[in-house]
Each structure stands twice: as structure tokens, then as C-alpha cells.
Amino acid sequence: MPEKQGNFLGRSGPFWRFIASWFVPVIMTMAYIVLALTSQTDATGWAWMSIGLAFVLVLWWMFRMLANGAAMTRAVAVGDADRVLEIDKRPLHAAVAFELNGEWAKTLSAVRRAQPKKPREQVLAATTEIAGLVETGEIAKARELLAKVKPLVAEMNERLEGASHIAVRLAEGKVLACERNNSEALAVLQKVIDDVRTGQRTRALAHHYAAQAAAADGQHAVADKHRERARALAPNAWFAT
């Protein structure tokens, strides 16, 4: 089974992962067992207490899912590869972590081992692979994959799945920039930059590729401004150094 990890109040390590993942369910189960043994009730009472315990465990599971999802979104947004791996070490998120570090061979290897089932995960896998393909010079493959993922994201509600739409738009900007379709690339990347939903690191990446497109188009002053913004937004990212 894939290893998932978490933290508690910003702390990490085996003990804190246990607190974050299993402490509440274990304590609640023990409390319900003690309550059942000391309550002097019949089978009906035991059944209702079991239903109550199941309800509590379902609520805790839902809370953990939402908390992990929010933590993952934030880790990706700020470019924290270590935190991404701490939350989830499955191949898809390992690929995301490698992408955040600019390790392209590892990115492609990991993402090709992933088996995404949900549309959101399929989009994440495709855009992550496109990033690796672009940076390793396989532009034709990146374009082919982009053509496959665009219909998928078009079926997704943009209000609910804004991050997926932004990721595909950024991927399109990357491909256009590497194909030297500079004016189109700048227009697409500017939409990513101007979108209020765009995360800090994603906006920095858009500036990075916009700088490439602007420089290739001879707009060197514009390129310098995009580079400055990229470094300011993500000073420790691979593209800032």
C-alpha cells in the first residue's frame, strides 16, 4: 500500500505522523469500548454506540483527506518538494517533487509509473510530464500530450478545478515558448500571471517562460522584468538560479 505521511502542528517525524493520522481514531475507539463495557446496556445500545463510533471515524477520515489536500496544494504552490513527499510518496507526487527541484529524468521516470484515475490526477500527471518533456527538449511529445489533456480539462468545471485549468494553460505556454511561437506564448503566460488564483510558484514559472519567449522575440527589457519577477517570487527555485 502506498505510504502516506503527515505532520501535526507543523512538526514531522514518526511520532507526530502517528498523532496526525491514528491518535484520534485509536483514542476514540478505546473510549467507545470502555463506554460500551461500563454502560450496562443491551445489544441495541451496543449497536447505536457502534454507529456513533463509525460516524466519528468517517468524520475524522474526511477531515484528514481535506487537510492533506490543502497541505499538498500549499506545498506545490510554494515549491516545497520535501513537504510534498512527506504528505504523499506515491509516484505521481514524487514526480511533482522532482519537477519542483528541476530533476527532469526522475520526473519523467516517476510520472510514467503513476496510474492516475481521477481527472484531476490525470491532468496533474500530464502537465508534470509536459514540464519534463519541455526541459529535456522533447517538444513534439510535449505538444502531443498537451493535445490529449486539453479536451480532458475542458470538461472540468473551471470554478471547482481552477488549478487544473491554470496548470494546462501554463503547460501550453511552455510548449509555445519552446516552439518559438513567442507572441502566442506571451499571451497565454500572461493569462496565468494575471489570474488571481495562480499560486506563487506557478506565477514565477509563468514569468520564467515569458522571459524566454520575450528574449527570443527580441524584447530584452521585457524579458529582464519577467526574470526579476520570477526570482522575487521563487528565489530558491531551479529556474531562479
Secondary structure, DSSP 4 states (H G I P E B T S, - for coil): ---B---BTTB-SHHHHHIIIIIHHHHHHHHHHHHHHHS---HHHHHHHHHHHHHHHHHHHHHHHHHHHHHHHHHHHHT-HHHHHHHB-SHHHHHHHHHHTT-HHHHHHHHTT----SHHHHHHHHHHHHHHHHHTT-HHHHHHHHHHHHHHHHTS-TTTSHHHHHHHHHHHHHHHHHTT-HHHHHHHHHHHHH-TT--HHHHHHHHHHHHHHHHHTT-HHHHHHHHHHHHHH-TTSGGG-
